[in-house]
Amino acid sequence: MSTRFTITVEGIDDDSVVSTIERVIRQSFYDMALPGAWRVVVRPSPVTGRWDFTLLGLDVRHKMSIAAPPPLLCHLIPQRLRETLDRLARHSSQPFAFAAARS
C-alpha cells in the first residue's frame, strides 16, 4: 500500500462504509493526478450531525465540515475535495502552491 495517501476515518463503526470512503478519496486523488503526499482525516465534528474533513498536502492545510449521515459521505467527500482544490488552485499564483490560500 502506498504511503502517498494517508486516509484516516474515525467515528464510523461500519467497516464497509469506512472502506468505501477510503476508496473514493483515494480514487479522487488518482483522478486529479495530484503531486506529492497527502493526508486526509474524516472524523465526527463537535457539532452533532456534522463531519470534519481535514486535507493536508504540499502547502495545503484545509479543514471543512460536512453535514450528512455516514453512508452519504462517500458521495459528498470527493465532490467537496475537488471543489476545494479547484478553488485553492484558482487563488494561487502557481498550481498546487497553496501557501497564500490556506484556510
Secondary structure, 3 states (H helix, E strand, C coil): CCCCEEEEECCCCCHHHHHHHHHHHHHHHHHHCCCCCEEEEEEECCCCCEEEEEEEECCEEEEEEEECCHHHHHHHHHHHHHHHHHHHHHCCCCCCCCHHHCC
